[in-house]
Amino acid sequence: MNPPPLPGHESDALEGAENLRKSAQRILAECGKVIVGQKDVLEQLLIALFAQGHCLLVGVPGLAKTLMIRSLSESMDLTFKRIQFTPDLMPSDITGTDILQDDRATGQRSFKFIPGPLFANVVLADEINRTPPKTQAALLEAMQERQVTVGGQRFVLPDPFFVLATQNPIEQEGTYPLPEAQQDRFMFNIKVEYPTEDEEYRIVEATTRRSHTKIEHAVTGPDLKAMQSLVMDVPVADHVIKYAMKLVRRSRIDAPDAPDFVRKFVTWGAGPRASQYLVWAGKSRALLYGRPYVATEDIRAMAYPVLRHRIITNYNAEAEGIRTDDIIRRLIESTES
């Protein structure tokens, strides 16, 4: 099937896609100065940032999750704040609070809002599952509405605004599992894997000697906003949207065409937000690969990070060693485009 017509002049659309691709390459090159490997992770982070989505990075300690996020923000000349989530962290510790201050000129007292660490372009929520649900919930308004409400007043967060959270999958003592509503606010759930033997050698060699590597700004905040606008304008053919919806709808056990393996191994399937994020991420990935239109291959490539935290498996799956990624793979294989 032919791609849909391009908005405006075809040459302008192609030029925009090429400019975004080159900008992404510059960003990846700058991050590559300090990050060894993890190309797929960095690419997924960029896709989410261009699509204005938040990310949850899941991986064991020591895989440079924090360094990746910090490097990404530095390469784009964005403000960066890191929040270490702990069991005693309160909502006001991240959103900010009103402080009573004296006005020396008038002698009067008044409340002044002191912004918390959420007021940055890129916010790293480190070990997000180590803080109680009350504090986790304080992120919901920020992630969805790009604002916080303190003392009845609304404060708009910086634009662009991204929450990039990390989570340790192997240590669950003293943690508070993320509620489904909280997880659904993340566009991607990104698995951070161990490095290869060659990559691990390069990591050890580079980090056990003196180094003065500095990351340069590859793009600016306004550049990023322009690229986000470009992503919004990417056309999507009807058959691509229907394919994304079909993937999502077939993950639900009550769907008429749900496969037998879904009915057997799944408790809850993905909701409508998954369809939205699949298409949105597909737009971003298409431009990242220099194409001004979305193909079904973009939807398939984005299915894993989008659906990984939205499909809930049951005890049958656990007993047979079936992981969520296995369900997604079988959904892709059994769904016609």
N, C-alpha and C positions, 0 to 999 in steps of 0.2 A: 504494500500500500504506500502511496506517495506521502511525503511529509506535508503538513498543513502549510498554507501560504504564510509567508513571513510578514510581520507587522511593518508597515512603511516600506521603505526601499530594501530590497534583499541585500544589497551591498552594505547598508548601514547595520543590518542585523548580523551579518557575517563579521563585520569589523568589530562590533561590540563583543561578540563571542571570542574573537581572537584576542582582543585587549584583555578580557577577563582571564583567558587562559594564560597569557603572558604574565599578568599580575600574580596569578596563583603560582606560576613557576618561580617567580622572584621570591615570593613568600616562602615556598618550600625550600628554595636554595638557602635563604637566610637561616631558616630553622635547622637545615642540614648542617650548619656550622657547629652546632652543639648537640643535635639529636642524631644518633646512629640508627639507621633502619626506621621502622615504624611508619613507612610510607603510606600504607593503607589507612592507618589511624589518622595521620596528619591530613590526608586527603578527605576523609570523612568529616573531620573537624572543619575544614574549609568549606565543604559543601553545606554543612549546617549553618556556618556563619553567613555565607552568601544568601542562604534561605531564611535568615533571621530566627534560627532555632537553637534551643539549648541542648547540651549533650551530657550524658552520664557515662563516664569512663570506668570500666570494671576491670581490675587487674590486681595481681599480687603486689606487695610493696617492692620498690626498687626498680620499677620499669619506666621511670622518668615521666610519669603522668604529669606531675606538677611542673617539671621543667618544660615539657611540651607546651603546656598551656601558657606559661610565662613567656616562652620564646615566641609563640604565636602572637601574643599581644604586643610584644616589643617590635616584631617585624611589621606590624600595622600601625604603629604609633598610637596605641590606645592605652588609656589608663587601666591599671591592673591592681586588684586587691585580692588577697588570699585570706580566707576565713577557715581557721582550724576548728571543725565542729567537735565539741566535747559534750559530755552528759550535763554539765552545768551551764551551758550556753543558753541565754535568754533571748527572746525575740528582739528586744530593744538593743541587744548587743550587735545585731546585724543591720537593723533598720535605722537605728538612731533614736534619740530621745530628746525631750524638752528639758533644758537646764535653766534653773532660776538664776538670773543675773542682776546685778546692781548697775543702774545707770549713774555714774559718778556726777554727771552734769546736773541731773534733775533729782537725784536721790531716790528715784522710784525703782521698783523691782518689776521685772517682766520675764516671761519665759522665752527662751531662744532655742530653736531646733538645731541640734548638732547632728549632722548626717553620719550614718554608720558606714561600714565598709561596703554595703550594697551599692553605694553611690560611686560606681566606676563603670567603665565600658565593658571590661571583662572581669567577672567575679569567679574566683576558684573556690568552690565549696568542698574543702578537703575532708574526706571521710564523712560524707553527709549523713550516713546512717548511724553515726555515733551520738547524735543529738536527739532529744525527745521530740515526739510529734508536734508539740506546741511550737517549738522553734522551727521545725521543718515546715509547718504550715505558714510561717511568716514569709516563706519564699514564694508561696502560691500566687499571691497578688502581684508580687514583683515580676515573676516569670510570665504571667498571663497578661497583666495590664500595664507592665512597665511603669509601675508606680507603687508607692507605699503610703499607708494611712497611719498617722501618728497623732494622738490627741484630737481626733476628729478632723485633722487637716490632711489634704492630699499633697504629696510631694512627687513630682515627676522625676523618674530616673534618667540618667544620661542616655543619649542616643548616638550610636548603637549601644545595646545592652545585651550581654550574654552571660548566662550561668553555665559554667562548665564544672560539673561535680565529679568527684572520684569516690570509688567504693571498693573495699577489699572483699573478695568473694569467699575467702577461706576462713576468716576469723569472725565469728558471729557472736561471741560472748561480749556482753555490755553494749550491744547495738540495738537499734530500733528500726525494724524493716520499714522501708519506704511505703507509705500507703499507695494504693493503685492510682488515686487522683494525682498524687505527687509525681509518680513515675510517668503518668500520661502527659505531663507538661514537658517532658524531655522529648525532643524530636528523635534523637538517636540514643541507643544503648550500644556503646562501642566496646568491644572486647579488645583488651591490650594483651597481646601474647608475649611469651618469652622470646628473646632475640635468638637468631641463629648463632652457630659457633663462631663464624667469622665476625658477625656483628658484636658478639660479646667480647671477642678479643680486642676489637677496635674501641669498644667502650672502656675496657680496663686500661688499655694502652693510653687513651686520651685523658682519662681522669686521674691517673696516678703520676702525672708530671705537671709542671707549671704551664699554665695556659692563660692567654690574654685575649681569647676570642670575643669579639663584640658583634652583636646583631645590629645590622643597619635597618632603617625603616624602608621597607619595600613599597608600601602604600600608606596613605593617610586615612584618617577617619572619614573625611568627605569622599575619598576614592571608594572606600568600602560602601558607603551609602549609595553611591552611584551604581556600584555593581549589584547591590541588593535591588535597586529599582529595575535594573536590566533583567534580573532573574524574574521579577514579577511580570515582565512583559513577554516572556518566552511563550509562544503558542503551544497548545497541547491538543492533539487530535482526539476526537471522540473515542476512537478505539483504544487509545492509550489510557484515557481516564477510566473506561469500562474495564480494562484489564486490571488496573490498580484496584478498583472496587471489587472485582471478582476474586482477586487474591485475598483481600481482606474478608469479604463476606463468606468465603468458603472455609475460613478459620473458625466459624461459629457453629457449634454443634446442632443448633436448631435450623440452620440454613437448609433449604431443600436439596441443594447439590453438594452438601458437606461430604467429603470423602469418609470412608469407613475409619481410617486411622485418626481422623479428627474426632469423630464420635467416641472412639475408644480411648484416646490419650489426652483430650483437651477438656478442661472445665469451663473456661471462658475464652472466647475468641476476641479479636481486636475490634475496637469501636470505630466510628466514622472518622475520628481524628487521624487514625492510621492511614485512611484513604487520602485525606488532605495532605498529610506529611509525605506520603509516597510520591504524589504528583509534584509537590513543592520541591522535594529533594531531587526528583527526576529532572526538573527544570535546571536546578543548580548544577547537577552533574553533567547535563548536556552541554552547558556553556563551558564548564571546566574542561571538557574534552573537545571544545571548539565547534560544537554543533548548535545552531540557533533554533533547534526544535527538539522535542522529547521523543525518544524511541522506547519501545517496550524493554529493551536491554537496560535502560536506565532504571526502570521500575524494578526489574529483577535484581539489579545490583544493590538497590537501596532497601530491598525487602528485609534483609537480615537486621541491620541496625534499627529499622523502623518497627518491625514486628517483634523483635526479641523480648522486649519487656511488656508486650501487650497481649501475648498469648500465654495463658496460664494452664500448665499441664496438671494432670491428676496423679493419683497413687499408682494407677496402672503404668503410666509412663515412667515414674520413678522406679517401680519394681523391675521394669524391663530395660532400664538404662536409656530411655528415650529422652533426649534433650530438646529444648525449644528450637534450637537450630536444625535439628533433624526434622521437626514438623515443618519448618519453613522450607527446607530443601524439598521435601516431598510435596508441599503445596505448589512450589514453583514447577516441579517436574510434571505434576498432574493438571496444571491449569493452562489451557490453550490461550494463546495471545491473539 
